[in-house]
Amino acid sequence: MSEEMTQLYQELIMARARSPHFAGRPAAFEHHAQGENPVCGDQVEVFVGNAQVRHESRGCAILLASADLMAEAVAGKTAAEVSELHAAFEQMVETGQTNPALGDLNALAGLWEYRSRIRCATLPWAALAQALGA
């Protein structure tokens, strides 16, 4: 990945961590689940309803950005499509290989070099899978 692309991705992660677009508990939701990483203290709560996902997250910038970018990526998707994106995301953070289907989530591809931070990025996805019963 080029230095310029790395810089753009870092800026996107920090922007979403500071000012998430999909944060907050909705007035109504059909499914919900929580996730926690006891090692670092990251916490996420995911709410699913009306073909959208919202989150309440506390933790590091990676967790916050991942939860927000995930919520954006899965909006309007079926459970099967969400499952496919989840698998693609897991593969990306494990290998560092970006995937066009992931859009802005590719900003987290560099985590494969920082194994201890992968859990920060995958925690929202695990909570979403739990909420959807997957």
N, C-alpha and C positions, 0 to 999 in steps of 0.2 A: 504494500500500500504506500502511495506517495506521501511525502511529508505534508503536502498541501491538503490531501484528503484526510490524513490523520488529524490535522488541525481543525478542519471543518467538522469532523465527527466529534472531537472533544468539545467544540463550541456548542454543538447540538445537544450533547449530553448535559452540559452545564446549564444551558438555557432551559431544558425541560425539567431539570432538577430544581431550578430556582422558580420557575413559573409553569407548573404543569397545566395542561389543557383539559385533562380528564380526571382531576382530583375532586374528591368530595363524595359524600354519601347522597345518593339520589333519594327523592321522596318515596319512590316505589321501586322495588326490585323483586325479581323472581328467585334468584339464587345468590348465594353469598358464601364466601369461605375466607379463612385467615391463613397466613403463613408467617413463620418466625424463624430467624436464624439465631439460635442461642449463642453461637460463637461470637458474632459481632453486634447483636442486638437489633438487626433489621427486622421490621415488622410491616406487613402489608395486609390489607383487607380489601377484597375484590367483590364488587356488586355487579350482577348481571340482570338486565331487564330491558325490554323495549329495543332489542337488537343493539344494545350498547353496553359498554363496560365502563365502570367508574372505579376509582380506588382511593383508599386512604392509606398513605404510606409514611413511615418514619424510618429514617436510616440514611445511608450514604447516597451520594449523587447517582451512582450506578443503579441502585434499587429504584430510586425515584424516577429516573429517566426511563428505565426498562419498563416499569409499570405504566407510565404514561404513553410511551411509544407502543406498547402492547395494546393498550385500550384503544388507541387510534387504529392500529392495524387490524383488529378483529371486529370493528364496528360493522354491523350488518352481515356478518359471516355466519354460516351454519356451524353447528358443533363439529361436523366433519372437517370443514374448512379451517376452523380454529385448531383442531388437532393436527392438521397438516402443517399449519404455520408454526405450531409449537415444536413439532419434530424438526422442521427446517431451522428454527431458532436454536434449538439444542445442538444440532449438528454444526451450525455456524460458530457458536461460542466455543465448541470443542475443537474445531479445526482451523478457525480463522478465515474460512472460505465464505465470502459474501454470497448472497443469493438475491437476485432481482425481486423475487416474490416478497422479500422482507422489507423492502423500501428503507425507510429511515432507521429501522432496527439494525441495519448493517453497521450503524455507528458503534455497535457493541462488539463487532467482530474481533477487535484487538484484544479482547479479554482472554482469548485462548493462551496468550503469553503470561497471564496472571491467574493461574489456576485457582488461587484462593478467592478471587473475586467473581468467578463464574456463578457461584451460588447466589450472590447478590443480584445478578441479572436474571437468573432462572426462578427465583422465589415467586415473583408475581405470576409466572406461567404455571407453576405448581399449584398455586392457590386458585387460579382460573380453572385448571383441569379438575380440581376438587369440587369447585362450585358447579361445574357442568356435569359432574359425575363420571368423568372420564378416567 
